[in-house]
């Protein structure tokens, strides 16, 4: 959900994984499957072409040339993307 925020447990339920798995993804402790990445983006209202921005290769975000505007900030738990 864009700008309102979405608790990890609710996101996890919507995409069919545990809240712990979502927390591990957010914490950089695990890399999600590609299909799960797309499902998470869909649940958050993010277009699929933004995949590499929100799920960078090897978990390493490179310097972004595009910054989300205030209306496109995505909150998952306490983290803001």
N, CA, C and O atoms as a GROMACS GRO file, in nm:
protein
  324
    1UNK      N    1   0.084  -0.116   0.000
    1UNK     CA    2   0.000   0.000   0.000
    1UNK      C    3   0.089   0.123   0.000
    1UNK      O    4   0.181   0.136   0.081
    2UNK      N    5   0.061   0.211  -0.089
    2UNK     CA    6   0.144   0.329  -0.105
    2UNK      C    7   0.105   0.435  -0.003
    2UNK      O    8  -0.013   0.463   0.017
    3UNK      N    9   0.202   0.492   0.059
    3UNK     CA   10   0.197   0.602   0.154
    3UNK      C   11   0.122   0.574   0.283
    3UNK      O   12   0.152   0.640   0.383
    4UNK      N   13   0.027   0.483   0.289
    4UNK     CA   14  -0.039   0.453   0.416
    4UNK      C   15   0.042   0.359   0.503
    4UNK      O   16   0.028   0.360   0.625
    5UNK      N   17   0.126   0.278   0.443
    5UNK     CA   18   0.204   0.181   0.516
    5UNK      C   19   0.130   0.048   0.519
    5UNK      O   20   0.008   0.042   0.505
    6UNK      N   21   0.205  -0.058   0.538
    6UNK     CA   22   0.148  -0.192   0.542
    6UNK      C   23   0.232  -0.273   0.639
    6UNK      O   24   0.351  -0.294   0.615
    7UNK      N   25   0.172  -0.319   0.749
    7UNK     CA   26   0.249  -0.398   0.845
    7UNK      C   27   0.305  -0.524   0.779
    7UNK      O   28   0.239  -0.584   0.694
    8UNK      N   29   0.427  -0.565   0.817
    8UNK     CA   30   0.487  -0.685   0.758
    8UNK      C   31   0.397  -0.808   0.768
    8UNK      O   32   0.392  -0.889   0.676
    9UNK      N   33   0.326  -0.823   0.879
    9UNK     CA   34   0.240  -0.941   0.896
    9UNK      C   35   0.127  -0.942   0.794
    9UNK      O   36   0.092  -1.047   0.741
   10UNK      N   37   0.070  -0.826   0.766
   10UNK     CA   38  -0.039  -0.818   0.668
   10UNK      C   39   0.015  -0.843   0.527
   10UNK      O   40  -0.047  -0.915   0.449
   11UNK      N   41   0.129  -0.783   0.495
   11UNK     CA   42   0.191  -0.806   0.366
   11UNK      C   43   0.223  -0.955   0.350
   11UNK      O   44   0.198  -1.014   0.245
   12UNK      N   45   0.279  -1.014   0.453
   12UNK     CA   46   0.314  -1.155   0.449
   12UNK      C   47   0.191  -1.242   0.421
   12UNK      O   48   0.196  -1.333   0.339
   13UNK      N   49   0.083  -1.212   0.489
   13UNK     CA   50  -0.041  -1.288   0.467
   13UNK      C   51  -0.089  -1.274   0.323
   13UNK      O   52  -0.131  -1.372   0.262
   14UNK      N   53  -0.082  -1.153   0.270
   14UNK     CA   54  -0.129  -1.128   0.134
   14UNK      C   55  -0.045  -1.199   0.028
   14UNK      O   56  -0.098  -1.238  -0.076
   15UNK      N   57   0.084  -1.216   0.053
   15UNK     CA   58   0.171  -1.279  -0.046
   15UNK      C   59   0.201  -1.426  -0.014
   15UNK      O   60   0.272  -1.492  -0.090
   16UNK      N   61   0.149  -1.475   0.097
   16UNK     CA   62   0.162  -1.618   0.129
   16UNK      C   63   0.292  -1.662   0.191
   16UNK      O   64   0.336  -1.775   0.169
   17UNK      N   65   0.355  -1.574   0.268
   17UNK     CA   66   0.476  -1.611   0.342
   17UNK      C   67   0.458  -1.570   0.487
   17UNK      O   68   0.357  -1.510   0.523
   18UNK      N   69   0.556  -1.600   0.570
   18UNK     CA   70   0.547  -1.562   0.710
   18UNK      C   71   0.595  -1.418   0.730
   18UNK      O   72   0.670  -1.364   0.648
   19UNK      N   73   0.552  -1.358   0.839
   19UNK     CA   74   0.598  -1.223   0.872
   19UNK      C   75   0.750  -1.225   0.895
   19UNK      O   76   0.818  -1.128   0.861
   20UNK      N   77   0.801  -1.332   0.951
   20UNK     CA   78   0.945  -1.345   0.974
   20UNK      C   79   1.021  -1.340   0.841
   20UNK      O   80   1.127  -1.279   0.832
   21UNK      N   81   0.965  -1.404   0.738
   21UNK     CA   82   1.031  -1.402   0.607
   21UNK      C   83   1.035  -1.259   0.551
   21UNK      O   84   1.137  -1.216   0.497
   22UNK      N   85   0.924  -1.187   0.564
   22UNK     CA   86   0.922  -1.047   0.519
   22UNK      C   87   1.025  -0.966   0.597
   22UNK      O   88   1.098  -0.887   0.539
   23UNK      N   89   1.031  -0.985   0.728
   23UNK     CA   90   1.129  -0.914   0.810
   23UNK      C   91   1.272  -0.948   0.769
   23UNK      O   92   1.360  -0.861   0.769
   24UNK      N   93   1.296  -1.074   0.734
   24UNK     CA   94   1.430  -1.114   0.689
   24UNK      C   95   1.465  -1.048   0.556
   24UNK      O   96   1.580  -1.009   0.534
   25UNK      N   97   1.366  -1.036   0.467
   25UNK     CA   98   1.389  -0.967   0.340
   25UNK      C   99   1.422  -0.820   0.366
   25UNK      O  100   1.519  -0.767   0.311
   26UNK      N  101   1.343  -0.756   0.450
   26UNK     CA  102   1.365  -0.614   0.481
   26UNK      C  103   1.498  -0.591   0.550
   26UNK      O  104   1.563  -0.488   0.529
   27UNK      N  105   1.539  -0.687   0.631
   27UNK     CA  106   1.665  -0.674   0.702
   27UNK      C  107   1.786  -0.714   0.620
   27UNK      O  108   1.899  -0.704   0.668
   28UNK      N  109   1.763  -0.761   0.497
   28UNK     CA  110   1.874  -0.800   0.411
   28UNK      C  111   1.934  -0.935   0.445
   28UNK      O  112   2.043  -0.968   0.400
   29UNK      N  113   1.863  -1.014   0.526
   29UNK     CA  114   1.914  -1.145   0.565
   29UNK      C  115   1.881  -1.255   0.466
   29UNK      O  116   1.938  -1.364   0.472
   30UNK      N  117   1.788  -1.228   0.375
   30UNK     CA  118   1.751  -1.325   0.273
   30UNK      C  119   1.709  -1.253   0.147
   30UNK      O  120   1.660  -1.140   0.152
   31UNK      N  121   1.727  -1.319   0.034
   31UNK     CA  122   1.683  -1.267  -0.094
   31UNK      C  123   1.554  -1.339  -0.132
   31UNK      O  124   1.551  -1.462  -0.130
   32UNK      N  125   1.449  -1.267  -0.165
   32UNK     CA  126   1.323  -1.333  -0.201
   32UNK      C  127   1.329  -1.392  -0.342
   32UNK      O  128   1.407  -1.348  -0.427
   33UNK      N  129   1.244  -1.492  -0.364
   33UNK     CA  130   1.228  -1.548  -0.498
   33UNK      C  131   1.175  -1.438  -0.590
   33UNK      O  132   1.110  -1.344  -0.545
   34UNK      N  133   1.202  -1.451  -0.718
   34UNK     CA  134   1.160  -1.352  -0.815
   34UNK      C  135   1.008  -1.336  -0.818
   34UNK      O  136   0.957  -1.225  -0.824
   35UNK      N  137   0.936  -1.448  -0.812
   35UNK     CA  138   0.789  -1.438  -0.814
   35UNK      C  139   0.737  -1.368  -0.689
   35UNK      O  140   0.637  -1.297  -0.696
   36UNK      N  141   0.804  -1.387  -0.577
   36UNK     CA  142   0.764  -1.318  -0.454
   36UNK      C  143   0.792  -1.168  -0.465
   36UNK      O  144   0.713  -1.086  -0.417
   37UNK      N  145   0.902  -1.131  -0.528
   37UNK     CA  146   0.932  -0.988  -0.550
   37UNK      C  147   0.819  -0.922  -0.626
   37UNK      O  148   0.771  -0.815  -0.588
   38UNK      N  149   0.776  -0.986  -0.735
   38UNK     CA  150   0.668  -0.929  -0.816
   38UNK      C  151   0.538  -0.923  -0.738
   38UNK      O  152   0.462  -0.827  -0.753
   39UNK      N  153   0.511  -1.023  -0.656
   39UNK     CA  154   0.387  -1.023  -0.576
   39UNK      C  155   0.391  -0.911  -0.472
   39UNK      O  156   0.290  -0.844  -0.450
   40UNK      N  157   0.506  -0.889  -0.410
   40UNK     CA  158   0.520  -0.781  -0.313
   40UNK      C  159   0.499  -0.645  -0.382
   40UNK      O  160   0.426  -0.560  -0.331
   41UNK      N  161   0.562  -0.627  -0.497
   41UNK     CA  162   0.544  -0.502  -0.571
   41UNK      C  163   0.397  -0.480  -0.604
   41UNK      O  164   0.346  -0.369  -0.591
   42UNK      N  165   0.330  -0.586  -0.647
   42UNK     CA  166   0.188  -0.575  -0.681
   42UNK      C  167   0.106  -0.534  -0.560
   42UNK      O  168   0.020  -0.446  -0.570
   43UNK      N  169   0.132  -0.594  -0.445
   43UNK     CA  170   0.059  -0.561  -0.323
   43UNK      C  171   0.086  -0.418  -0.277
   43UNK      O  172   0.000  -0.356  -0.214
   44UNK      N  173   0.203  -0.367  -0.308
   44UNK     CA  174   0.239  -0.231  -0.267
   44UNK      C  175   0.201  -0.127  -0.371
   44UNK      O  176   0.219  -0.007  -0.350
   45UNK      N  177   0.147  -0.172  -0.485
   45UNK     CA  178   0.106  -0.078  -0.589
   45UNK      C  179   0.222  -0.020  -0.668
   45UNK      O  180   0.212   0.092  -0.720
   46UNK      N  181   0.330  -0.094  -0.677
   46UNK     CA  182   0.449  -0.048  -0.748
   46UNK      C  183   0.454  -0.119  -0.883
   46UNK      O  184   0.434  -0.241  -0.889
   47UNK      N  185   0.481  -0.047  -0.993
   47UNK     CA  186   0.487  -0.111  -1.124
   47UNK      C  187   0.604  -0.210  -1.133
   47UNK      O  188   0.709  -0.189  -1.073
   48UNK      N  189   0.585  -0.319  -1.208
   48UNK     CA  190   0.689  -0.423  -1.218
   48UNK      C  191   0.823  -0.372  -1.269
   48UNK      O  192   0.927  -0.429  -1.236
   49UNK      N  193   0.823  -0.266  -1.349
   49UNK     CA  194   0.950  -0.216  -1.400
   49UNK      C  195   1.039  -0.155  -1.292
   49UNK      O  196   1.155  -0.123  -1.319
   50UNK      N  197   0.987  -0.138  -1.172
   50UNK     CA  198   1.065  -0.085  -1.059
   50UNK      C  199   1.132  -0.197  -0.979
   50UNK      O  200   1.190  -0.171  -0.873
   51UNK      N  201   1.125  -0.321  -1.029
   51UNK     CA  202   1.178  -0.436  -0.957
   51UNK      C  203   1.321  -0.414  -0.909
   51UNK      O  204   1.350  -0.434  -0.791
   52UNK      N  205   1.411  -0.372  -0.998
   52UNK     CA  206   1.552  -0.359  -0.960
   52UNK      C  207   1.576  -0.244  -0.863
   52UNK      O  208   1.678  -0.242  -0.794
   53UNK      N  209   1.485  -0.148  -0.856
   53UNK     CA  210   1.500  -0.039  -0.759
   53UNK      C  211   1.467  -0.089  -0.618
   53UNK      O  212   1.539  -0.058  -0.523
   54UNK      N  213   1.360  -0.165  -0.604
   54UNK     CA  214   1.318  -0.213  -0.473
   54UNK      C  215   1.382  -0.344  -0.433
   54UNK      O  216   1.393  -0.373  -0.314
   55UNK      N  217   1.425  -0.424  -0.530
   55UNK     CA  218   1.494  -0.550  -0.504
   55UNK      C  219   1.620  -0.554  -0.588
   55UNK      O  220   1.625  -0.624  -0.689
   56UNK      N  221   1.723  -0.479  -0.548
   56UNK     CA  222   1.846  -0.471  -0.628
   56UNK      C  223   1.920  -0.604  -0.630
   56UNK      O  224   1.909  -0.683  -0.536
   57UNK      N  225   1.996  -0.631  -0.738
   57UNK     CA  226   2.074  -0.754  -0.745
   57UNK      C  227   2.170  -0.764  -0.626
   57UNK      O  228   2.231  -0.665  -0.585
   58UNK      N  229   2.182  -0.882  -0.571
   58UNK     CA  230   2.269  -0.910  -0.456
   58UNK      C  231   2.234  -0.828  -0.333
   58UNK      O  232   2.315  -0.817  -0.241
   59UNK      N  233   2.115  -0.771  -0.330
   59UNK     CA  234   2.072  -0.696  -0.213
   59UNK      C  235   2.144  -0.563  -0.195
   59UNK      O  236   2.128  -0.498  -0.092
   60UNK      N  237   2.221  -0.522  -0.294
   60UNK     CA  238   2.299  -0.399  -0.283
   60UNK      C  239   2.234  -0.292  -0.369
   60UNK      O  240   2.230  -0.304  -0.491
   61UNK      N  241   2.183  -0.189  -0.307
   61UNK     CA  242   2.121  -0.080  -0.382
   61UNK      C  243   2.230   0.012  -0.433
   61UNK      O  244   2.311   0.064  -0.355
   62UNK      N  245   2.231   0.033  -0.562
   62UNK     CA  246   2.326   0.127  -0.621
   62UNK      C  247   2.266   0.266  -0.611
   62UNK      O  248   2.146   0.280  -0.584
   63UNK      N  249   2.346   0.367  -0.631
   63UNK     CA  250   2.296   0.504  -0.623
   63UNK      C  251   2.181   0.521  -0.722
   63UNK      O  252   2.198   0.504  -0.842
   64UNK      N  253   2.067   0.554  -0.670
   64UNK     CA  254   1.948   0.568  -0.753
   64UNK      C  255   1.949   0.703  -0.823
   64UNK      O  256   1.984   0.805  -0.765
   65UNK      N  257   1.910   0.701  -0.949
   65UNK     CA  258   1.898   0.825  -1.023
   65UNK      C  259   1.759   0.884  -1.004
   65UNK      O  260   1.736   1.001  -1.034
   66UNK      N  261   1.668   0.803  -0.954
   66UNK     CA  262   1.531   0.848  -0.933
   66UNK      C  263   1.496   0.830  -0.786
   66UNK      O  264   1.517   0.723  -0.729
   67UNK      N  265   1.444   0.931  -0.727
   67UNK     CA  266   1.401   0.926  -0.588
   67UNK      C  267   1.249   0.931  -0.587
   67UNK      O  268   1.189   1.008  -0.661
   68UNK      N  269   1.186   0.848  -0.502
   68UNK     CA  270   1.040   0.853  -0.497
   68UNK      C  271   0.992   0.987  -0.443
   68UNK      O  272   1.054   1.045  -0.354
   69UNK      N  273   0.884   1.035  -0.496
   69UNK     CA  274   0.824   1.157  -0.445
   69UNK      C  275   0.743   1.122  -0.321
   69UNK      O  276   0.720   1.005  -0.293
   70UNK      N  277   0.700   1.221  -0.249
   70UNK     CA  278   0.625   1.197  -0.126
   70UNK      C  279   0.501   1.112  -0.151
   70UNK      O  280   0.462   1.035  -0.064
   71UNK      N  281   0.440   1.125  -0.267
   71UNK     CA  282   0.320   1.047  -0.295
   71UNK      C  283   0.353   0.902  -0.332
   71UNK      O  284   0.262   0.819  -0.340
   72UNK      N  285   0.481   0.871  -0.356
   72UNK     CA  286   0.519   0.735  -0.394
   72UNK      C  287   0.603   0.666  -0.288
   72UNK      O  288   0.663   0.562  -0.315
   73UNK      N  289   0.610   0.721  -0.168
   73UNK     CA  290   0.685   0.658  -0.060
   73UNK      C  291   0.610   0.533  -0.017
   73UNK      O  292   0.489   0.534   0.001
   74UNK      N  293   0.685   0.426  -0.001
   74UNK     CA  294   0.625   0.299   0.039
   74UNK      C  295   0.676   0.263   0.177
   74UNK      O  296   0.796   0.258   0.201
   75UNK      N  297   0.584   0.239   0.265
   75UNK     CA  298   0.621   0.199   0.400
   75UNK      C  299   0.586   0.053   0.419
   75UNK      O  300   0.475   0.010   0.391
   76UNK      N  301   0.684  -0.024   0.466
   76UNK     CA  302   0.662  -0.161   0.504
   76UNK      C  303   0.715  -0.171   0.645
   76UNK      O  304   0.836  -0.168   0.666
   77UNK      N  305   0.625  -0.183   0.742
   77UNK     CA  306   0.668  -0.181   0.880
   77UNK      C  307   0.732  -0.047   0.911
   77UNK      O  308   0.674   0.058   0.883
   78UNK      N  309   0.851  -0.050   0.969
   78UNK     CA  310   0.919   0.073   1.008
   78UNK      C  311   1.009   0.126   0.897
   78UNK      O  312   1.061   0.237   0.908
   79UNK      N  313   1.027   0.049   0.790
   79UNK     CA  314   1.115   0.091   0.683
   79UNK      C  315   1.040   0.171   0.578
   79UNK      O  316   0.922   0.147   0.553
   80UNK      N  317   1.109   0.266   0.517
   80UNK     CA  318   1.051   0.348   0.412
   80UNK      C  319   1.133   0.325   0.286
   80UNK      O  320   1.256   0.331   0.289
   81UNK      N  321   1.064   0.300   0.176
   81UNK     CA  322   1.132   0.277   0.046
   81UNK      C  323   1.087   0.380  -0.052
   81UNK      O  324   1.132   0.380  -0.167
   0.00000   0.00000   0.00000
